[in-house]
Amino acid sequence: MAVMINSKYGYEPPERVQVDARLDKWHKDKERCEKKRRKQYAKDKKMPLS
């Protein structure tokens, strides 16, 4: 039996923890890019940021 690791989603095998970490990083980067894109769009269109 594999060693279970306590992650933010509970006790999981190491492979599952690595996948979760990659997905979390991808989602954070995606949100950061979208925020930057919205800011640039507002700047180009001279719109107020909401």
mmCIF entry with sequence, helices, sheets and N, C-alpha, C, O atoms, coordinates in Angstrom:
data_MODEL
# 
_entry.id   MODEL 
# 
_entity.id                         1 
_entity.type                       polymer 
_entity.pdbx_number_of_molecules   1 
# 
_entity_poly.entity_id                      1 
_entity_poly.type                           'polypeptide(L)' 
_entity_poly.nstd_linkage                   no 
_entity_poly.nstd_monomer                   no 
_entity_poly.pdbx_seq_one_letter_code       MAVMINSKYGYEPPERVQVDARLDKWHKDKERCEKKRRKQYAKDKKMPLS 
_entity_poly.pdbx_seq_one_letter_code_can   MAVMINSKYGYEPPERVQVDARLDKWHKDKERCEKKRRKQYAKDKKMPLS 
_entity_poly.pdbx_strand_id                 A 
# 
loop_
_entity_poly_seq.entity_id 
_entity_poly_seq.num 
_entity_poly_seq.mon_id 
_entity_poly_seq.hetero 
1 1  MET n 
1 2  ALA n 
1 3  VAL n 
1 4  MET n 
1 5  ILE n 
1 6  ASN n 
1 7  SER n 
1 8  LYS n 
1 9  TYR n 
1 10 GLY n 
1 11 TYR n 
1 12 GLU n 
1 13 PRO n 
1 14 PRO n 
1 15 GLU n 
1 16 ARG n 
1 17 VAL n 
1 18 GLN n 
1 19 VAL n 
1 20 ASP n 
1 21 ALA n 
1 22 ARG n 
1 23 LEU n 
1 24 ASP n 
1 25 LYS n 
1 26 TRP n 
1 27 HIS n 
1 28 LYS n 
1 29 ASP n 
1 30 LYS n 
1 31 GLU n 
1 32 ARG n 
1 33 CYS n 
1 34 GLU n 
1 35 LYS n 
1 36 LYS n 
1 37 ARG n 
1 38 ARG n 
1 39 LYS n 
1 40 GLN n 
1 41 TYR n 
1 42 ALA n 
1 43 LYS n 
1 44 ASP n 
1 45 LYS n 
1 46 LYS n 
1 47 MET n 
1 48 PRO n 
1 49 LEU n 
1 50 SER n 
# 
_struct_asym.id          A 
_struct_asym.entity_id   1 
# 
_struct_conf.conf_type_id            HELX_P 
_struct_conf.id                      HELX_P1 
_struct_conf.pdbx_PDB_helix_id       AA1 
_struct_conf.beg_label_comp_id       PRO 
_struct_conf.beg_label_asym_id       A 
_struct_conf.beg_label_seq_id        14 
_struct_conf.pdbx_beg_PDB_ins_code   ? 
_struct_conf.end_label_comp_id       LYS 
_struct_conf.end_label_asym_id       A 
_struct_conf.end_label_seq_id        45 
_struct_conf.pdbx_end_PDB_ins_code   ? 
_struct_conf.beg_auth_comp_id        PRO 
_struct_conf.beg_auth_asym_id        A 
_struct_conf.beg_auth_seq_id         14 
_struct_conf.end_auth_comp_id        LYS 
_struct_conf.end_auth_asym_id        A 
_struct_conf.end_auth_seq_id         45 
_struct_conf.pdbx_PDB_helix_class    1 
_struct_conf.details                 ? 
_struct_conf.pdbx_PDB_helix_length   32 
# 
_struct_conf_type.id          HELX_P 
_struct_conf_type.criteria    ? 
_struct_conf_type.reference   ? 
# 
_struct_sheet.id               AA1 
_struct_sheet.type             ? 
_struct_sheet.number_strands   2 
_struct_sheet.details          ? 
# 
_struct_sheet_order.sheet_id     AA1 
_struct_sheet_order.range_id_1   1 
_struct_sheet_order.range_id_2   2 
_struct_sheet_order.offset       ? 
_struct_sheet_order.sense        anti-parallel 
# 
loop_
_struct_sheet_range.sheet_id 
_struct_sheet_range.id 
_struct_sheet_range.beg_label_comp_id 
_struct_sheet_range.beg_label_asym_id 
_struct_sheet_range.beg_label_seq_id 
_struct_sheet_range.pdbx_beg_PDB_ins_code 
_struct_sheet_range.end_label_comp_id 
_struct_sheet_range.end_label_asym_id 
_struct_sheet_range.end_label_seq_id 
_struct_sheet_range.pdbx_end_PDB_ins_code 
_struct_sheet_range.beg_auth_comp_id 
_struct_sheet_range.beg_auth_asym_id 
_struct_sheet_range.beg_auth_seq_id 
_struct_sheet_range.end_auth_comp_id 
_struct_sheet_range.end_auth_asym_id 
_struct_sheet_range.end_auth_seq_id 
AA1 1 ILE A 5  ? SER A 7  ? ILE A 5  SER A 7  
AA1 2 GLY A 10 ? GLU A 12 ? GLY A 10 GLU A 12 
# 
loop_
_atom_site.group_PDB 
_atom_site.id 
_atom_site.type_symbol 
_atom_site.label_atom_id 
_atom_site.label_alt_id 
_atom_site.label_comp_id 
_atom_site.label_asym_id 
_atom_site.label_entity_id 
_atom_site.label_seq_id 
_atom_site.pdbx_PDB_ins_code 
_atom_site.Cartn_x 
_atom_site.Cartn_y 
_atom_site.Cartn_z 
_atom_site.occupancy 
_atom_site.B_iso_or_equiv 
_atom_site.pdbx_formal_charge 
_atom_site.auth_seq_id 
_atom_site.auth_comp_id 
_atom_site.auth_asym_id 
_atom_site.auth_atom_id 
_atom_site.pdbx_PDB_model_num 
ATOM 1   N N  . MET A 1 1  ? 0.842   -1.184 0.000   1.00 0.00 ? 1  MET A N  1 
ATOM 2   C CA . MET A 1 1  ? 0.000   0.000  0.000   1.00 0.00 ? 1  MET A CA 1 
ATOM 3   C C  . MET A 1 1  ? 0.886   1.245  0.000   1.00 0.00 ? 1  MET A C  1 
ATOM 4   O O  . MET A 1 1  ? 1.898   1.305  0.698   1.00 0.00 ? 1  MET A O  1 
ATOM 5   N N  . ALA A 1 2  ? 0.491   2.221  -0.784  1.00 0.00 ? 2  ALA A N  1 
ATOM 6   C CA . ALA A 1 2  ? 1.254   3.460  -0.881  1.00 0.00 ? 2  ALA A CA 1 
ATOM 7   C C  . ALA A 1 2  ? 1.072   4.300  0.382   1.00 0.00 ? 2  ALA A C  1 
ATOM 8   O O  . ALA A 1 2  ? 0.059   4.204  1.077   1.00 0.00 ? 2  ALA A O  1 
ATOM 9   N N  . VAL A 1 3  ? 2.059   5.105  0.651   1.00 0.00 ? 3  VAL A N  1 
ATOM 10  C CA . VAL A 1 3  ? 1.988   6.010  1.794   1.00 0.00 ? 3  VAL A CA 1 
ATOM 11  C C  . VAL A 1 3  ? 1.008   7.126  1.449   1.00 0.00 ? 3  VAL A C  1 
ATOM 12  O O  . VAL A 1 3  ? 1.092   7.730  0.380   1.00 0.00 ? 3  VAL A O  1 
ATOM 13  N N  . MET A 1 4  ? 0.096   7.386  2.344   1.00 0.00 ? 4  MET A N  1 
ATOM 14  C CA . MET A 1 4  ? -0.895  8.436  2.113   1.00 0.00 ? 4  MET A CA 1 
ATOM 15  C C  . MET A 1 4  ? -0.356  9.757  2.642   1.00 0.00 ? 4  MET A C  1 
ATOM 16  O O  . MET A 1 4  ? 0.260   9.801  3.707   1.00 0.00 ? 4  MET A O  1 
ATOM 17  N N  . ILE A 1 5  ? -0.589  10.832 1.895   1.00 0.00 ? 5  ILE A N  1 
ATOM 18  C CA . ILE A 1 5  ? -0.108  12.159 2.257   1.00 0.00 ? 5  ILE A CA 1 
ATOM 19  C C  . ILE A 1 5  ? -1.321  13.032 2.580   1.00 0.00 ? 5  ILE A C  1 
ATOM 20  O O  . ILE A 1 5  ? -2.332  12.997 1.878   1.00 0.00 ? 5  ILE A O  1 
ATOM 21  N N  . ASN A 1 6  ? -1.205  13.802 3.635   1.00 0.00 ? 6  ASN A N  1 
ATOM 22  C CA . ASN A 1 6  ? -2.280  14.707 4.013   1.00 0.00 ? 6  ASN A CA 1 
ATOM 23  C C  . ASN A 1 6  ? -2.178  15.974 3.173   1.00 0.00 ? 6  ASN A C  1 
ATOM 24  O O  . ASN A 1 6  ? -1.239  16.756 3.324   1.00 0.00 ? 6  ASN A O  1 
ATOM 25  N N  . SER A 1 7  ? -3.146  16.170 2.293   1.00 0.00 ? 7  SER A N  1 
ATOM 26  C CA . SER A 1 7  ? -3.176  17.371 1.460   1.00 0.00 ? 7  SER A CA 1 
ATOM 27  C C  . SER A 1 7  ? -4.393  18.198 1.840   1.00 0.00 ? 7  SER A C  1 
ATOM 28  O O  . SER A 1 7  ? -5.126  17.850 2.766   1.00 0.00 ? 7  SER A O  1 
ATOM 29  N N  . LYS A 1 8  ? -4.602  19.285 1.127   1.00 0.00 ? 8  LYS A N  1 
ATOM 30  C CA . LYS A 1 8  ? -5.758  20.123 1.460   1.00 0.00 ? 8  LYS A CA 1 
ATOM 31  C C  . LYS A 1 8  ? -7.067  19.447 1.084   1.00 0.00 ? 8  LYS A C  1 
ATOM 32  O O  . LYS A 1 8  ? -8.136  19.916 1.476   1.00 0.00 ? 8  LYS A O  1 
ATOM 33  N N  . TYR A 1 9  ? -7.002  18.349 0.327   1.00 0.00 ? 9  TYR A N  1 
ATOM 34  C CA . TYR A 1 9  ? -8.204  17.612 -0.043  1.00 0.00 ? 9  TYR A CA 1 
ATOM 35  C C  . TYR A 1 9  ? -8.362  16.338 0.775   1.00 0.00 ? 9  TYR A C  1 
ATOM 36  O O  . TYR A 1 9  ? -9.244  15.531 0.479   1.00 0.00 ? 9  TYR A O  1 
ATOM 37  N N  . GLY A 1 10 ? -7.533  16.134 1.795   1.00 0.00 ? 10 GLY A N  1 
ATOM 38  C CA . GLY A 1 10 ? -7.602  14.932 2.625   1.00 0.00 ? 10 GLY A CA 1 
ATOM 39  C C  . GLY A 1 10 ? -6.393  14.050 2.380   1.00 0.00 ? 10 GLY A C  1 
ATOM 40  O O  . GLY A 1 10 ? -5.421  14.487 1.764   1.00 0.00 ? 10 GLY A O  1 
ATOM 41  N N  . TYR A 1 11 ? -6.440  12.830 2.848   1.00 0.00 ? 11 TYR A N  1 
ATOM 42  C CA . TYR A 1 11 ? -5.332  11.901 2.672   1.00 0.00 ? 11 TYR A CA 1 
ATOM 43  C C  . TYR A 1 11 ? -5.420  11.260 1.292   1.00 0.00 ? 11 TYR A C  1 
ATOM 44  O O  . TYR A 1 11 ? -6.436  10.665 0.932   1.00 0.00 ? 11 TYR A O  1 
ATOM 45  N N  . GLU A 1 12 ? -4.329  11.393 0.519   1.00 0.00 ? 12 GLU A N  1 
ATOM 46  C CA . GLU A 1 12 ? -4.303  10.888 -0.846  1.00 0.00 ? 12 GLU A CA 1 
ATOM 47  C C  . GLU A 1 12 ? -2.933  10.287 -1.142  1.00 0.00 ? 12 GLU A C  1 
ATOM 48  O O  . GLU A 1 12 ? -1.969  10.579 -0.434  1.00 0.00 ? 12 GLU A O  1 
ATOM 49  N N  . PRO A 1 13 ? -2.830  9.448  -2.181  1.00 0.00 ? 13 PRO A N  1 
ATOM 50  C CA . PRO A 1 13 ? -1.525  8.924  -2.589  1.00 0.00 ? 13 PRO A CA 1 
ATOM 51  C C  . PRO A 1 13 ? -0.679  10.035 -3.211  1.00 0.00 ? 13 PRO A C  1 
ATOM 52  O O  . PRO A 1 13 ? -1.222  11.037 -3.678  1.00 0.00 ? 13 PRO A O  1 
ATOM 53  N N  . PRO A 1 14 ? 0.642   9.867  -3.221  1.00 0.00 ? 14 PRO A N  1 
ATOM 54  C CA . PRO A 1 14 ? 1.545   10.920 -3.732  1.00 0.00 ? 14 PRO A CA 1 
ATOM 55  C C  . PRO A 1 14 ? 1.239   11.354 -5.166  1.00 0.00 ? 14 PRO A C  1 
ATOM 56  O O  . PRO A 1 14 ? 1.347   12.538 -5.485  1.00 0.00 ? 14 PRO A O  1 
ATOM 57  N N  . GLU A 1 15 ? 0.858   10.414 -6.036  1.00 0.00 ? 15 GLU A N  1 
ATOM 58  C CA . GLU A 1 15 ? 0.580   10.775 -7.433  1.00 0.00 ? 15 GLU A CA 1 
ATOM 59  C C  . GLU A 1 15 ? -0.584  11.763 -7.505  1.00 0.00 ? 15 GLU A C  1 
ATOM 60  O O  . GLU A 1 15 ? -0.554  12.721 -8.277  1.00 0.00 ? 15 GLU A O  1 
ATOM 61  N N  . ARG A 1 16 ? -1.579  11.520 -6.712  1.00 0.00 ? 16 ARG A N  1 
ATOM 62  C CA . ARG A 1 16 ? -2.761  12.373 -6.708  1.00 0.00 ? 16 ARG A CA 1 
ATOM 63  C C  . ARG A 1 16 ? -2.424  13.781 -6.191  1.00 0.00 ? 16 ARG A C  1 
ATOM 64  O O  . ARG A 1 16 ? -2.956  14.776 -6.682  1.00 0.00 ? 16 ARG A O  1 
ATOM 65  N N  . VAL A 1 17 ? -1.535  13.846 -5.196  1.00 0.00 ? 17 VAL A N  1 
ATOM 66  C CA . VAL A 1 17 ? -1.134  15.138 -4.641  1.00 0.00 ? 17 VAL A CA 1 
ATOM 67  C C  . VAL A 1 17 ? -0.380  15.950 -5.694  1.00 0.00 ? 17 VAL A C  1 
ATOM 68  O O  . VAL A 1 17 ? -0.582  17.160 -5.803  1.00 0.00 ? 17 VAL A O  1 
ATOM 69  N N  . GLN A 1 18 ? 0.484   15.297 -6.467  1.00 0.00 ? 18 GLN A N  1 
ATOM 70  C CA . GLN A 1 18 ? 1.230   15.996 -7.514  1.00 0.00 ? 18 GLN A CA 1 
ATOM 71  C C  . GLN A 1 18 ? 0.294   16.540 -8.587  1.00 0.00 ? 18 GLN A C  1 
ATOM 72  O O  . GLN A 1 18 ? 0.465   17.667 -9.050  1.00 0.00 ? 18 GLN A O  1 
ATOM 73  N N  . VAL A 1 19 ? -0.685  15.747 -8.977  1.00 0.00 ? 19 VAL A N  1 
ATOM 74  C CA . VAL A 1 19 ? -1.653  16.191 -9.991  1.00 0.00 ? 19 VAL A CA 1 
ATOM 75  C C  . VAL A 1 19 ? -2.445  17.383 -9.467  1.00 0.00 ? 19 VAL A C  1 
ATOM 76  O O  . VAL A 1 19 ? -2.653  18.357 -10.190 1.00 0.00 ? 19 VAL A O  1 
ATOM 77  N N  . ASP A 1 20 ? -2.885  17.312 -8.222  1.00 0.00 ? 20 ASP A N  1 
ATOM 78  C CA . ASP A 1 20 ? -3.637  18.424 -7.637  1.00 0.00 ? 20 ASP A CA 1 
ATOM 79  C C  . ASP A 1 20 ? -2.796  19.698 -7.605  1.00 0.00 ? 20 ASP A C  1 
ATOM 80  O O  . ASP A 1 20 ? -3.306  20.785 -7.878  1.00 0.00 ? 20 ASP A O  1 
ATOM 81  N N  . ALA A 1 21 ? -1.523  19.572 -7.274  1.00 0.00 ? 21 ALA A N  1 
ATOM 82  C CA . ALA A 1 21 ? -0.641  20.740 -7.211  1.00 0.00 ? 21 ALA A CA 1 
ATOM 83  C C  . ALA A 1 21 ? -0.487  21.362 -8.591  1.00 0.00 ? 21 ALA A C  1 
ATOM 84  O O  . ALA A 1 21 ? -0.507  22.585 -8.727  1.00 0.00 ? 21 ALA A O  1 
ATOM 85  N N  . ARG A 1 22 ? -0.331  20.522 -9.623  1.00 0.00 ? 22 ARG A N  1 
ATOM 86  C CA . ARG A 1 22 ? -0.199  21.043 -10.983 1.00 0.00 ? 22 ARG A CA 1 
ATOM 87  C C  . ARG A 1 22 ? -1.463  21.754 -11.434 1.00 0.00 ? 22 ARG A C  1 
ATOM 88  O O  . ARG A 1 22 ? -1.398  22.815 -12.054 1.00 0.00 ? 22 ARG A O  1 
ATOM 89  N N  . LEU A 1 23 ? -2.619  21.167 -11.121 1.00 0.00 ? 23 LEU A N  1 
ATOM 90  C CA . LEU A 1 23 ? -3.882  21.800 -11.502 1.00 0.00 ? 23 LEU A CA 1 
ATOM 91  C C  . LEU A 1 23 ? -4.082  23.127 -10.777 1.00 0.00 ? 23 LEU A C  1 
ATOM 92  O O  . LEU A 1 23 ? -4.545  24.098 -11.375 1.00 0.00 ? 23 LEU A O  1 
ATOM 93  N N  . ASP A 1 24 ? -3.737  23.172 -9.498  1.00 0.00 ? 24 ASP A N  1 
ATOM 94  C CA . ASP A 1 24 ? -3.863  24.422 -8.747  1.00 0.00 ? 24 ASP A CA 1 
ATOM 95  C C  . ASP A 1 24 ? -2.975  25.504 -9.329  1.00 0.00 ? 24 ASP A C  1 
ATOM 96  O O  . ASP A 1 24 ? -3.389  26.658 -9.443  1.00 0.00 ? 24 ASP A O  1 
ATOM 97  N N  . LYS A 1 25 ? -1.749  25.136 -9.701  1.00 0.00 ? 25 LYS A N  1 
ATOM 98  C CA . LYS A 1 25 ? -0.813  26.103 -10.285 1.00 0.00 ? 25 LYS A CA 1 
ATOM 99  C C  . LYS A 1 25 ? -1.333  26.588 -11.639 1.00 0.00 ? 25 LYS A C  1 
ATOM 100 O O  . LYS A 1 25 ? -1.270  27.782 -11.933 1.00 0.00 ? 25 LYS A O  1 
ATOM 101 N N  . TRP A 1 26 ? -1.844  25.674 -12.462 1.00 0.00 ? 26 TRP A N  1 
ATOM 102 C CA . TRP A 1 26 ? -2.377  26.037 -13.767 1.00 0.00 ? 26 TRP A CA 1 
ATOM 103 C C  . TRP A 1 26 ? -3.554  27.005 -13.615 1.00 0.00 ? 26 TRP A C  1 
ATOM 104 O O  . TRP A 1 26 ? -3.647  27.997 -14.338 1.00 0.00 ? 26 TRP A O  1 
ATOM 105 N N  . HIS A 1 27 ? -4.448  26.708 -12.669 1.00 0.00 ? 27 HIS A N  1 
ATOM 106 C CA . HIS A 1 27 ? -5.624  27.555 -12.469 1.00 0.00 ? 27 HIS A CA 1 
ATOM 107 C C  . HIS A 1 27 ? -5.221  28.948 -11.989 1.00 0.00 ? 27 HIS A C  1 
ATOM 108 O O  . HIS A 1 27 ? -5.793  29.945 -12.430 1.00 0.00 ? 27 HIS A O  1 
ATOM 109 N N  . LYS A 1 28 ? -4.243  29.023 -11.092 1.00 0.00 ? 28 LYS A N  1 
ATOM 110 C CA . LYS A 1 28 ? -3.771  30.313 -10.586 1.00 0.00 ? 28 LYS A CA 1 
ATOM 111 C C  . LYS A 1 28 ? -3.144  31.141 -11.714 1.00 0.00 ? 28 LYS A C  1 
ATOM 112 O O  . LYS A 1 28 ? -3.396  32.341 -11.822 1.00 0.00 ? 28 LYS A O  1 
ATOM 113 N N  . ASP A 1 29 ? -2.326  30.494 -12.551 1.00 0.00 ? 29 ASP A N  1 
ATOM 114 C CA . ASP A 1 29 ? -1.709  31.192 -13.681 1.00 0.00 ? 29 ASP A CA 1 
ATOM 115 C C  . ASP A 1 29 ? -2.764  31.679 -14.676 1.00 0.00 ? 29 ASP A C  1 
ATOM 116 O O  . ASP A 1 29 ? -2.655  32.780 -15.216 1.00 0.00 ? 29 ASP A O  1 
ATOM 117 N N  . LYS A 1 30 ? -3.786  30.851 -14.914 1.00 0.00 ? 30 LYS A N  1 
ATOM 118 C CA . LYS A 1 30 ? -4.853  31.224 -15.842 1.00 0.00 ? 30 LYS A CA 1 
ATOM 119 C C  . LYS A 1 30 ? -5.599  32.446 -15.341 1.00 0.00 ? 30 LYS A C  1 
ATOM 120 O O  . LYS A 1 30 ? -5.883  33.359 -16.116 1.00 0.00 ? 30 LYS A O  1 
ATOM 121 N N  . GLU A 1 31 ? -5.920  32.478 -14.049 1.00 0.00 ? 31 GLU A N  1 
ATOM 122 C CA . GLU A 1 31 ? -6.604  33.630 -13.479 1.00 0.00 ? 31 GLU A CA 1 
ATOM 123 C C  . GLU A 1 31 ? -5.748  34.883 -13.563 1.00 0.00 ? 31 GLU A C  1 
ATOM 124 O O  . GLU A 1 31 ? -6.257  35.966 -13.851 1.00 0.00 ? 31 GLU A O  1 
ATOM 125 N N  . ARG A 1 32 ? -4.447  34.743 -13.313 1.00 0.00 ? 32 ARG A N  1 
ATOM 126 C CA . ARG A 1 32 ? -3.534  35.884 -13.377 1.00 0.00 ? 32 ARG A CA 1 
ATOM 127 C C  . ARG A 1 32 ? -3.483  36.452 -14.790 1.00 0.00 ? 32 ARG A C  1 
ATOM 128 O O  . ARG A 1 32 ? -3.492  37.669 -14.973 1.00 0.00 ? 32 ARG A O  1 
ATOM 129 N N  . CYS A 1 33 ? -3.429  35.568 -15.796 1.00 0.00 ? 33 CYS A N  1 
ATOM 130 C CA . CYS A 1 33 ? -3.389  36.018 -17.191 1.00 0.00 ? 33 CYS A CA 1 
ATOM 131 C C  . CYS A 1 33 ? -4.685  36.712 -17.582 1.00 0.00 ? 33 CYS A C  1 
ATOM 132 O O  . CYS A 1 33 ? -4.663  37.730 -18.274 1.00 0.00 ? 33 CYS A O  1 
ATOM 133 N N  . GLU A 1 34 ? -5.819  36.164 -17.142 1.00 0.00 ? 34 GLU A N  1 
ATOM 134 C CA . GLU A 1 34 ? -7.095  36.787 -17.476 1.00 0.00 ? 34 GLU A CA 1 
ATOM 135 C C  . GLU A 1 34 ? -7.221  38.169 -16.841 1.00 0.00 ? 34 GLU A C  1 
ATOM 136 O O  . GLU A 1 34 ? -7.740  39.098 -17.461 1.00 0.00 ? 34 GLU A O  1 
ATOM 137 N N  . LYS A 1 35 ? -6.751  38.300 -15.617 1.00 0.00 ? 35 LYS A N  1 
ATOM 138 C CA . LYS A 1 35 ? -6.806  39.601 -14.942 1.00 0.00 ? 35 LYS A CA 1 
ATOM 139 C C  . LYS A 1 35 ? -5.942  40.614 -15.692 1.00 0.00 ? 35 LYS A C  1 
ATOM 140 O O  . LYS A 1 35 ? -6.348  41.758 -15.895 1.00 0.00 ? 35 LYS A O  1 
ATOM 141 N N  . LYS A 1 36 ? -4.751  40.183 -16.099 1.00 0.00 ? 36 LYS A N  1 
ATOM 142 C CA . LYS A 1 36 ? -3.843  41.064 -16.834 1.00 0.00 ? 36 LYS A CA 1 
ATOM 143 C C  . LYS A 1 36 ? -4.461  41.459 -18.174 1.00 0.00 ? 36 LYS A C  1 
ATOM 144 O O  . LYS A 1 36 ? -4.353  42.610 -18.598 1.00 0.00 ? 36 LYS A O  1 
ATOM 145 N N  . ARG A 1 37 ? -5.110  40.502 -18.837 1.00 0.00 ? 37 ARG A N  1 
ATOM 146 C CA . ARG A 1 37 ? -5.743  40.762 -20.126 1.00 0.00 ? 37 ARG A CA 1 
ATOM 147 C C  . ARG A 1 37 ? -6.886  41.766 -19.970 1.00 0.00 ? 37 ARG A C  1 
ATOM 148 O O  . ARG A 1 37 ? -7.038  42.664 -20.798 1.00 0.00 ? 37 ARG A O  1 
ATOM 149 N N  . ARG A 1 38 ? -7.695  41.620 -18.905 1.00 0.00 ? 38 ARG A N  1 
ATOM 150 C CA . ARG A 1 38 ? -8.798  42.557 -18.676 1.00 0.00 ? 38 ARG A CA 1 
ATOM 151 C C  . ARG A 1 38 ? -8.272  43.957 -18.406 1.00 0.00 ? 38 ARG A C  1 
ATOM 152 O O  . ARG A 1 38 ? -8.839  44.938 -18.888 1.00 0.00 ? 38 ARG A O  1 
ATOM 153 N N  . LYS A 1 39 ? -7.185  44.059 -17.634 1.00 0.00 ? 39 LYS A N  1 
ATOM 154 C CA . LYS A 1 39 ? -6.598  45.367 -17.345 1.00 0.00 ? 39 LYS A CA 1 
ATOM 155 C C  . LYS A 1 39 ? -6.111  46.027 -18.632 1.00 0.00 ? 39 LYS A C  1 
ATOM 156 O O  . LYS A 1 39 ? -6.358  47.211 -18.857 1.00 0.00 ? 39 LYS A O  1 
ATOM 157 N N  . GLN A 1 40 ? -5.422  45.263 -19.474 1.00 0.00 ? 40 GLN A N  1 
ATOM 158 C CA . GLN A 1 40 ? -4.884  45.809 -20.717 1.00 0.00 ? 40 GLN A CA 1 
ATOM 159 C C  . GLN A 1 40 ? -6.011  46.233 -21.643 1.00 0.00 ? 40 GLN A C  1 
ATOM 160 O O  . GLN A 1 40 ? -5.913  47.266 -22.305 1.00 0.00 ? 40 GLN A O  1 
ATOM 161 N N  . TYR A 1 41 ? -7.076  45.451 -21.698 1.00 0.00 ? 41 TYR A N  1 
ATOM 162 C CA . TYR A 1 41 ? -8.223  45.795 -22.537 1.00 0.00 ? 41 TYR A CA 1 
ATOM 163 C C  . TYR A 1 41 ? -8.850  47.101 -22.071 1.00 0.00 ? 41 TYR A C  1 
ATOM 164 O O  . TYR A 1 41 ? -9.172  47.964 -22.888 1.00 0.00 ? 41 TYR A O  1 
ATOM 165 N N  . ALA A 1 42 ? -9.021  47.248 -20.776 1.00 0.00 ? 42 ALA A N  1 
ATOM 166 C CA . ALA A 1 42 ? -9.610  48.475 -20.229 1.00 0.00 ? 42 ALA A CA 1 
ATOM 167 C C  . ALA A 1 42 ? -8.719  49.665 -20.509 1.00 0.00 ? 42 ALA A C  1 
ATOM 168 O O  . ALA A 1 42 ? -9.205  50.758 -20.798 1.00 0.00 ? 42 ALA A O  1 
ATOM 169 N N  . LYS A 1 43 ? -7.411  49.456 -20.424 1.00 0.00 ? 43 LYS A N  1 
ATOM 170 C CA . LYS A 1 43 ? -6.462  50.530 -20.692 1.00 0.00 ? 43 LYS A CA 1 
ATOM 171 C C  . LYS A 1 43 ? -6.533  50.955 -22.165 1.00 0.00 ? 43 LYS A C  1 
ATOM 172 O O  . LYS A 1 43 ? -6.510  52.144 -22.482 1.00 0.00 ? 43 LYS A O  1 
ATOM 173 N N  . ASP A 1 44 ? -6.618  49.959 -23.055 1.00 0.00 ? 44 ASP A N  1 
ATOM 174 C CA . ASP A 1 44 ? -6.697  50.257 -24.495 1.00 0.00 ? 44 ASP A CA 1 
ATOM 175 C C  . ASP A 1 44 ? -7.992  50.971 -24.840 1.00 0.00 ? 44 ASP A C  1 
ATOM 176 O O  . ASP A 1 44 ? -7.996  51.880 -25.670 1.00 0.00 ? 44 ASP A O  1 
ATOM 177 N N  . LYS A 1 45 ? -9.084  50.574 -24.217 1.00 0.00 ? 45 LYS A N  1 
ATOM 178 C CA . LYS A 1 45 ? -10.378 51.171 -24.512 1.00 0.00 ? 45 LYS A CA 1 
ATOM 179 C C  . LYS A 1 45 ? -10.699 52.364 -23.626 1.00 0.00 ? 45 LYS A C  1 
ATOM 180 O O  . LYS A 1 45 ? -11.746 52.994 -23.773 1.00 0.00 ? 45 LYS A O  1 
ATOM 181 N N  . LYS A 1 46 ? -9.793  52.671 -22.707 1.00 0.00 ? 46 LYS A N  1 
ATOM 182 C CA . LYS A 1 46 ? -9.970  53.763 -21.751 1.00 0.00 ? 46 LYS A CA 1 
ATOM 183 C C  . LYS A 1 46 ? -11.291 53.620 -20.989 1.00 0.00 ? 46 LYS A C  1 
ATOM 184 O O  . LYS A 1 46 ? -12.064 54.566 -20.839 1.00 0.00 ? 46 LYS A O  1 
ATOM 185 N N  . MET A 1 47 ? -11.509 52.381 -20.514 1.00 0.00 ? 47 MET A N  1 
ATOM 186 C CA . MET A 1 47 ? -12.705 52.073 -19.742 1.00 0.00 ? 47 MET A CA 1 
ATOM 187 C C  . MET A 1 47 ? -12.342 52.043 -18.252 1.00 0.00 ? 47 MET A C  1 
ATOM 188 O O  . MET A 1 47 ? -11.209 51.716 -17.900 1.00 0.00 ? 47 MET A O  1 
ATOM 189 N N  . PRO A 1 48 ? -13.277 52.376 -17.393 1.00 0.00 ? 48 PRO A N  1 
ATOM 190 C CA . PRO A 1 48 ? -12.991 52.254 -15.963 1.00 0.00 ? 48 PRO A CA 1 
ATOM 191 C C  . PRO A 1 48 ? -12.942 50.785 -15.560 1.00 0.00 ? 48 PRO A C  1 
ATOM 192 O O  . PRO A 1 48 ? -13.729 49.975 -16.050 1.00 0.00 ? 48 PRO A O  1 
ATOM 193 N N  . LEU A 1 49 ? -12.030 50.451 -14.681 1.00 0.00 ? 49 LEU A N  1 
ATOM 194 C CA . LEU A 1 49 ? -11.946 49.079 -14.184 1.00 0.00 ? 49 LEU A CA 1 
ATOM 195 C C  . LEU A 1 49 ? -13.067 48.828 -13.202 1.00 0.00 ? 49 LEU A C  1 
ATOM 196 O O  . LEU A 1 49 ? -13.376 49.673 -12.361 1.00 0.00 ? 49 LEU A O  1 
ATOM 197 N N  . SER A 1 50 ? -13.667 47.670 -13.315 1.00 0.00 ? 50 SER A N  1 
ATOM 198 C CA . SER A 1 50 ? -14.744 47.342 -12.373 1.00 0.00 ? 50 SER A CA 1 
ATOM 199 C C  . SER A 1 50 ? -14.350 46.171 -11.523 1.00 0.00 ? 50 SER A C  1 
ATOM 200 O O  . SER A 1 50 ? -15.123 45.742 -10.667 1.00 0.00 ? 50 SER A O  1 
# 
